[in-house]
């Protein structure tokens, strides 16, 4: 009742009325909440739309970057940076595109700074990218100034190790690179093939520097530091070390090193290196090499080595025979040079000139021609005919 008014109704109608009133109240509350949330939801929906667009632009920009469309890539990547979930990636990509454009390095540096200034930016990645660009620009010293502090802070970071190693290589800073190599290998900062090449280059350079210093002690210390793979499998390194030992008067050690290496694994490069030591007991070395001839037959490189050793022993007839056999099997500029020098010392100047000429032709890639003293003695006899007397191949 209300004042003088009294409303009477059935219980059923009252229940229905309450349910209807609650439903209306619920709808009004939901409407109020929806109206309250609409601006936020609209903003979020718009943000999602912009982020989706930014992802599409990033994908397009990366494709353009891969295709070498530098100007288009820079423009596309910058267009989506402001609404992206990862704007630093957009700026780094734009910097890489600008790096390849002429006379816009300032834009590249601007993009890098914008990436670096972002709160969520990975500062190490930005610095590595900057160092990479400097290295490609030929400014290895500036790259080094960036990378060495990064290495102090992140000594196991693969990217830091990779670019610092490349920087040291560019600067020919072999000693710091030598110290860096074990960690580069441990962290797999370079592929196996690239690492092997860099390691070999480093130790070859250090060997050359150490040999120039003339210290036998330093030379042997470097040999001990060198990885086993270089000491046992890098033939050029073995020959270079043996040559350096000879320069330091450790001739017996050099000869033994190459002899043992050849006995372990037959190698043309090692055999040639053995013949080019140029010091020690030539007679003993010749006997050793002739023992290899019994086991390995007429190998052209072994015959070249035998010719060189026989020349050192002043066994001119034997030297000529070995060199001619080497040329018959496989003509090389080195064999022609050795034979030409020998013939010149024997005053056979015409034949010597033919050898020098033939060697030069091979060096410049011209077809080989057999003639005169370049033929073994038996072939010369056939060319001369019965009425001519060939120059004997064994003339001393």
Secondary structure, DSSP 4 states (H G I P E B T S, - for coil): -BTTB-----HHHHHHHHHHHHHHHHHHHHHHHHHHHHHHHHHHHHHHHHHHHHHHHHHHHHHHHHTT-HHHHHHHHHHTTTT-TTHHHHHHHHHHHHHTSTT-HHHHHHHHHHHHHSTT--HHHHHHHHHHHHHHTT-HHHHHHHHHHHHHH-TT-HHHHHHHHHHHHHHT-HHHHHHHHHHHHHTT-S-HHHHHHHHHHHHHHHHHHHHHHT-HHHHHHHHHHS-HHHHHH-HHHHHHHHHHHHHTT-HHHHHHHHHHHHHHS--HHHHHHHHT---S-HHHHHHHHHHHHHHH-S-HHHHHHHHHHHHHTT-HHHHHHHHHHHHHHS--HHHHHHHHHHHHHTT-HHHHHHHHHHHHHHHTTPPP---GGGS-HHHHHHHH-TTS-PPPTT--
